[in-house]
Amino acid sequence: MANPISLKLSDFKSWLNEDARHFQIISQVFFLCYGIFNLGWDADWINFVSVFAGALLIQVIVIKFASIPMHSLKSAIITSLGLSLLLKTNSPALFFIAGTLAIGQKFAFKMNGKHLWNPANFAIIILVLFSDNAWVSPGQWGSSAILVLLIAVAGLNVISRVNRVETGLAFILSLAILEYGRTILYLGWGHEVWLHKLSSGSLWLFAFFMITDPMTSPNNKKARLIWAVCIAVVSFILTSFYFINAAPQWVLFALTPFTILIDKVIKGEAFNWLKKKEMIQPLNTQVQ
């Protein structure tokens, strides 16, 4: 007789592997709990409820009236968790607006079945631009080596499932090389300063959970490498010489629309969240 525990573990593993978003959701929930309970974030639960309410409301409306598959709710959950991890505001109303903006823009600004902006990134930039009560706080994550390791392990697991390992690593390695050249070779500071600059939790979350979004990154692998390096170079310049806070977020917002043009020039296979053998809907209705 089969062991019930073994069967449950096998079922869980199958569920985890059938959709890359499952492990991403679990990872993001873990990091949110880590921030609240271990880093001492001032977590107002009404804010989290508000961002989920806004995102899921728009997604459900689109599902109902545009024949979008139900599994797209997972993407809305991922976006809500991403906003909970990166966006800071004291206003539940702004969190609700962030959720509605993030999901709404996916369907309002779309070309060739692809989003023009990463949903969470779009909402963060718009709220920071047009509200005096919204910001990004990289310092909230501290610079713990353990946290960086946890994010790296979870992130690599996620991006390996969506074939975006080279994107996250190209961004991190390019930034690390640039920082090494300026911090150690040019300024003559110690390695500990260089490591400190690269140990921000928000930087690693960006590298593994935002820039690697398969719906807003180029389809072609070589194009993704070039794209990631460009984002790293511009982010480095804005951070080092113009002292812009959360520079990678701004650079991603500015460059993501160009992926539509990149995909036309450098051909690559469009991404699909679910395994092909499990697909029922046509591809262009799946990637929501």
Secondary structure by P-SEA (a helix, b strand, c coil): cccaaaaaaaaaaaaaaccaaaaaaaaaaaaaaaaaccccccccaaaaaaaaaaaaaaaaaaaacccccccaaaaaaaaaaaaaaccccccaaaaaaaaaaaaaaaaaccccccccccaaaaaaaaaaaccccbbbbcccccccaaaaaaaaaaaaaaaaaacaaaaaaaaaaaaaaaaaacccccccccaaaaaaaaccaaaaaaacccccccccccccaaaaaaaaaaaaaaaaaaaacccccaaaaaaaaacccaaaaaaaabbbbbbbcccccccccccccccc
